[in-house]
């Protein structure tokens, strides 16, 4: 018997690190995501195989049920992270493994895993569906993070996301800008480690955090309400300036694209993954000339 699960990828348009402290952000599920296929076997083990978007196998391991139950490794590796997630899932619902003679598990990404669209979050949400457990709790106990990416994995519309009293607060919103044809996502050719980025944020937090959060909440709503390109561009630039001051980090436009005729906004963890580009003209030739060949129009990326 075969079971298949699927989760959407994610892009965080506003809020960034401040979501960890209660700010409200706008998050967009992507058309690309990851599936997970589970088949029962008689092998007394788990044969795990993960495929990248190009069809290549990027991870393959045989895991014993005992290995998952007894995991004590402290090494940073793909295998150790996977075992940790499965170990937590098993403590939340032990029936999946206790009733199994063996499993063949296959994951398949529809985006390149170095893009930062949610290789981990889509995996965690798929495993949570498989085990019939709470994906947010699985994330909290295994990988950590704000959880907005799990919310994107579970939704097929734009959402606002915040954390209230330690619990996720999710609202589906209408975000269908008439100027979507002027929005693009550009990959910066490097993946940002979310854990290290979050650690840096925590070390740089200021006593003005409450004011920053209140301002970000207003900006998020202004982004959703923006009815023309000029207003949207102003709001995006305001967001960049605010986060630049908070993080004591130069904006990505000033650092990499100072002469670009348009707006460029970091998304999620600053310093890698994708940026949002606002441009009156198709900017692909500009970014390709700079060495950034992955330029995806909004309509091709967002659900």
SULMO-V490880 format. One record per residue. RES is the residue in one small letter. SS is DSSP state (~ for helix, > for strand, _ for the rest). D_LAST is the distance of its C-alpha to the last C-alpha in Angstrom with 1 decimal. Layout:
# SULMO-V490880
res=RES ss=SS d_last=D_LAST
res=RES ss=SS d_last=D_LAST
This chain:
# SULMO-V490880
res=x ss=_ d_last=30.3
res=x ss=> d_last=26.8
res=x ss=> d_last=23.9
res=x ss=> d_last=20.3
res=x ss=> d_last=17.7
res=x ss=> d_last=14.1
res=x ss=> d_last=12.0
res=x ss=> d_last=8.8
res=x ss=> d_last=9.7
res=x ss=> d_last=9.9
res=x ss=> d_last=10.9
res=x ss=> d_last=13.5
res=x ss=_ d_last=14.0
res=x ss=_ d_last=17.3
res=x ss=_ d_last=20.0
res=x ss=~ d_last=20.3
res=x ss=~ d_last=23.4
res=x ss=~ d_last=24.5
res=x ss=~ d_last=22.1
res=x ss=~ d_last=24.6
res=x ss=~ d_last=27.2
res=x ss=_ d_last=25.5
res=x ss=_ d_last=23.6
res=x ss=_ d_last=20.4
res=x ss=> d_last=17.4
res=x ss=> d_last=13.9
res=x ss=> d_last=11.3
res=x ss=> d_last=7.6
res=x ss=> d_last=5.9
res=x ss=> d_last=5.2
res=x ss=> d_last=4.9
res=x ss=> d_last=8.5
res=x ss=> d_last=10.6
res=x ss=> d_last=14.1
res=x ss=> d_last=16.2
res=x ss=> d_last=19.7
res=x ss=> d_last=22.4
res=x ss=> d_last=25.7
res=x ss=> d_last=28.9
res=x ss=> d_last=32.3
res=x ss=_ d_last=35.2
res=x ss=_ d_last=38.9
res=x ss=_ d_last=38.8
res=x ss=_ d_last=39.4
res=x ss=> d_last=36.7
res=x ss=> d_last=33.0
res=x ss=> d_last=32.1
res=x ss=> d_last=28.8
res=x ss=> d_last=27.1
res=x ss=> d_last=23.9
res=x ss=> d_last=22.4
res=x ss=_ d_last=20.6
res=x ss=_ d_last=18.1
res=x ss=_ d_last=21.2
res=x ss=_ d_last=22.8
res=x ss=_ d_last=25.4
res=x ss=> d_last=26.5
res=x ss=> d_last=26.2
res=x ss=> d_last=27.7
res=x ss=> d_last=30.1
res=x ss=> d_last=32.6
res=x ss=> d_last=34.8
res=x ss=> d_last=34.9
res=x ss=> d_last=37.5
res=x ss=~ d_last=37.0
res=x ss=~ d_last=39.9
res=x ss=~ d_last=38.3
res=x ss=~ d_last=35.3
res=x ss=~ d_last=37.6
res=x ss=_ d_last=40.0
res=x ss=_ d_last=37.7
res=x ss=_ d_last=39.4
res=x ss=_ d_last=38.2
res=x ss=_ d_last=37.5
res=x ss=_ d_last=36.4
res=x ss=_ d_last=33.1
res=x ss=_ d_last=31.7
res=x ss=~ d_last=28.7
res=x ss=~ d_last=31.0
res=x ss=~ d_last=32.2
res=x ss=~ d_last=28.7
res=x ss=~ d_last=27.7
res=x ss=~ d_last=31.1
res=x ss=~ d_last=30.6
res=x ss=~ d_last=27.3
res=x ss=~ d_last=28.9
res=x ss=~ d_last=32.0
res=x ss=~ d_last=30.4
res=x ss=~ d_last=28.5
res=x ss=~ d_last=31.9
res=x ss=~ d_last=33.6
res=x ss=~ d_last=31.1
res=x ss=_ d_last=31.5
res=x ss=_ d_last=34.3
res=x ss=~ d_last=34.2
res=x ss=~ d_last=31.7
res=x ss=~ d_last=34.1
res=x ss=~ d_last=37.3
res=x ss=_ d_last=36.7
res=x ss=_ d_last=35.7
res=x ss=_ d_last=38.1
res=x ss=_ d_last=35.6
res=x ss=> d_last=31.9
res=x ss=> d_last=30.0
res=x ss=> d_last=26.6
res=x ss=> d_last=24.1
res=x ss=> d_last=20.9
res=x ss=> d_last=18.6
res=x ss=> d_last=16.1
res=x ss=_ d_last=13.7
res=x ss=_ d_last=14.0
res=x ss=_ d_last=17.5
res=x ss=~ d_last=18.7
res=x ss=~ d_last=20.2
res=x ss=~ d_last=17.0
res=x ss=_ d_last=16.8
res=x ss=_ d_last=13.2
res=x ss=_ d_last=14.7
res=x ss=~ d_last=17.2
res=x ss=~ d_last=19.3
res=x ss=~ d_last=16.9
res=x ss=~ d_last=15.1
res=x ss=~ d_last=18.7
res=x ss=~ d_last=20.1
res=x ss=~ d_last=17.6
res=x ss=~ d_last=18.3
res=x ss=~ d_last=22.0
res=x ss=~ d_last=21.9
res=x ss=~ d_last=20.6
res=x ss=~ d_last=23.3
res=x ss=~ d_last=26.0
res=x ss=_ d_last=24.8
res=x ss=_ d_last=25.1
res=x ss=_ d_last=23.4
res=x ss=~ d_last=20.9
res=x ss=~ d_last=21.6
res=x ss=~ d_last=25.3
res=x ss=~ d_last=24.9
res=x ss=~ d_last=23.2
res=x ss=~ d_last=25.9
res=x ss=~ d_last=28.7
res=x ss=~ d_last=27.6
res=x ss=_ d_last=25.5
res=x ss=_ d_last=25.3
res=x ss=_ d_last=22.9
res=x ss=_ d_last=21.3
res=x ss=_ d_last=18.8
res=x ss=~ d_last=15.8
res=x ss=~ d_last=14.2
res=x ss=~ d_last=15.2
res=x ss=~ d_last=13.7
res=x ss=~ d_last=10.2
res=x ss=~ d_last=11.2
res=x ss=~ d_last=12.0
res=x ss=_ d_last=9.4
res=x ss=_ d_last=6.3
res=x ss=_ d_last=6.6
res=x ss=_ d_last=8.0
res=x ss=> d_last=11.5
res=x ss=> d_last=14.9
res=x ss=> d_last=16.8
res=x ss=> d_last=20.5
res=x ss=> d_last=23.4
res=x ss=> d_last=26.2
res=x ss=_ d_last=29.4
res=x ss=_ d_last=27.8
res=x ss=> d_last=25.1
res=x ss=> d_last=21.3
res=x ss=> d_last=20.5
res=x ss=> d_last=16.9
res=x ss=> d_last=15.9
res=x ss=> d_last=12.8
res=x ss=_ d_last=12.8
res=x ss=_ d_last=12.0
res=x ss=_ d_last=10.9
res=x ss=_ d_last=10.7
res=x ss=_ d_last=13.3
res=x ss=_ d_last=15.5
res=x ss=_ d_last=16.0
res=x ss=~ d_last=12.5
res=x ss=~ d_last=14.6
res=x ss=~ d_last=16.7
res=x ss=> d_last=14.2
res=x ss=> d_last=14.1
res=x ss=> d_last=13.8
res=x ss=> d_last=17.1
res=x ss=> d_last=18.3
res=x ss=_ d_last=21.7
res=x ss=_ d_last=23.1
res=x ss=_ d_last=23.8
res=x ss=_ d_last=22.3
res=x ss=_ d_last=23.3
res=x ss=_ d_last=24.8
res=x ss=~ d_last=23.3
res=x ss=~ d_last=26.5
res=x ss=~ d_last=28.8
res=x ss=~ d_last=26.7
res=x ss=~ d_last=26.8
res=x ss=~ d_last=30.5
res=x ss=~ d_last=31.2
res=x ss=~ d_last=29.5
res=x ss=~ d_last=31.7
res=x ss=~ d_last=34.8
res=x ss=~ d_last=34.1
res=x ss=_ d_last=33.4
res=x ss=_ d_last=35.7
res=x ss=_ d_last=37.4
res=x ss=_ d_last=35.4
res=x ss=~ d_last=32.3
res=x ss=~ d_last=32.4
res=x ss=~ d_last=32.4
res=x ss=~ d_last=29.5
res=x ss=~ d_last=27.4
res=x ss=~ d_last=28.3
res=x ss=~ d_last=27.5
res=x ss=~ d_last=24.0
res=x ss=~ d_last=23.3
res=x ss=~ d_last=24.3
res=x ss=~ d_last=22.3
res=x ss=~ d_last=19.1
res=x ss=~ d_last=19.8
res=x ss=~ d_last=20.9
res=x ss=~ d_last=17.7
res=x ss=~ d_last=15.9
res=x ss=~ d_last=18.8
res=x ss=_ d_last=19.3
res=x ss=_ d_last=19.9
res=x ss=_ d_last=20.9
res=x ss=~ d_last=20.5
res=x ss=~ d_last=23.9
res=x ss=~ d_last=23.4
res=x ss=~ d_last=20.0
res=x ss=~ d_last=21.8
res=x ss=~ d_last=24.7
res=x ss=~ d_last=22.7
res=x ss=~ d_last=20.9
res=x ss=~ d_last=24.5
res=x ss=~ d_last=25.9
res=x ss=~ d_last=23.5
res=x ss=~ d_last=24.5
res=x ss=~ d_last=28.2
res=x ss=~ d_last=28.1
res=x ss=~ d_last=26.6
res=x ss=~ d_last=28.9
res=x ss=~ d_last=31.8
res=x ss=~ d_last=30.8
res=x ss=~ d_last=30.2
res=x ss=_ d_last=33.1
res=x ss=_ d_last=31.0
res=x ss=_ d_last=30.7
res=x ss=_ d_last=27.5
res=x ss=~ d_last=25.6
res=x ss=~ d_last=26.4
res=x ss=~ d_last=30.1
res=x ss=~ d_last=30.3
res=x ss=~ d_last=28.6
res=x ss=_ d_last=27.9
res=x ss=_ d_last=30.6
res=x ss=_ d_last=31.2
res=x ss=_ d_last=27.6
res=x ss=_ d_last=27.3
res=x ss=_ d_last=24.2
res=x ss=> d_last=22.5
res=x ss=> d_last=21.3
res=x ss=> d_last=20.0
res=x ss=> d_last=20.0
res=x ss=_ d_last=17.1
res=x ss=_ d_last=18.1
res=x ss=_ d_last=21.4
res=x ss=_ d_last=23.3
res=x ss=_ d_last=24.8
res=x ss=_ d_last=22.3
res=x ss=_ d_last=18.8
res=x ss=> d_last=16.6
res=x ss=> d_last=17.5
res=x ss=> d_last=15.8
res=x ss=> d_last=17.8
res=x ss=> d_last=18.7
res=x ss=_ d_last=20.8
res=x ss=_ d_last=22.3
res=x ss=_ d_last=22.8
res=x ss=_ d_last=20.8
res=x ss=_ d_last=21.9
res=x ss=~ d_last=21.5
res=x ss=~ d_last=25.2
res=x ss=~ d_last=26.1
res=x ss=~ d_last=24.0
res=x ss=~ d_last=25.0
res=x ss=~ d_last=28.6
res=x ss=_ d_last=28.2
res=x ss=_ d_last=27.2
res=x ss=_ d_last=23.4
res=x ss=_ d_last=22.1
res=x ss=_ d_last=18.4
res=x ss=> d_last=16.9
res=x ss=> d_last=13.3
res=x ss=> d_last=12.2
res=x ss=~ d_last=9.4
res=x ss=~ d_last=7.8
res=x ss=~ d_last=8.2
res=x ss=~ d_last=6.8
res=x ss=> d_last=3.8
res=x ss=_ d_last=0.0
